[in-house]
Every structure is written in structure tokens, then in C-alpha cells.
């Protein structure tokens, strides 16, 4: 869910990478979102999205 407009959004995560932090624009309102996640054994272990301040 976008932290700006509250709309549900979709994204593809590469779980072969242990930790990722990147910025992606919301596909609805176009505001930048910081996405961070961790994965272990190709399973998602943590996920966070937040506004860029």
C-alpha cells in the first residue's frame, strides 16, 4: 500500500538477493517510495515501505 495515496500497489521482489533498499515511484500517484526488504533461502524475512522525506 502506498504511504502517500493509500492505494494498493504491486512490485516484483528478487528474493535471491539477501538485502535490498531501493526507491520506486508509486504506480498510482507517482510519489517516490523507499522499499527495503530482506530474504533468506528465497523467502521474505522482512519488508518495509516508507515515504521519502
N, C-alpha and C positions, 0 to 999 in steps of 0.2 A: 504494500500500500504506500502510495506516495506521501511523504511527510509534509508536502505543501498543499496539494489539492485533495488528498484523501482517496483518490481513485485507485483501484486495483491495477497493478501493472505486471508485466511479465518480463522475465530475464532468463538467460541461459548461464549457468554456472559451470565452470570447469573444475570438477572435483578431483582431478588428477594433480592439481596444484595445492600444496598444503595450506597456503595462506594467501589471500588476495585482498587488496584495497584498491578501489578504482572509482572514478566518477562517471556517471551515466546520466543523461538527461531523461526526465520523465517523458514517456511517450504521449501523455495527455496534455500536461501544462508546460512542458519543455524546461522546467527548472532543474538545476543540477543537483543530483543526489549522490552522496558518498556511500558506497556499498562496500562492506567488509565482511569476510567470512573465512572460516577455517574448515578444513576437511581432513579426515583421516581414513585410510583404507577405502577411498572413494565414497565416503559417507560424510554428509554435512554435520559438523560438530558445533558450529556457532554461525550466526548470521545477524547482521545489523545494517540498518539503513538510517541515514540522518541528513538533515539539511546542511548545506554549506553556509556557514555564517561569514 
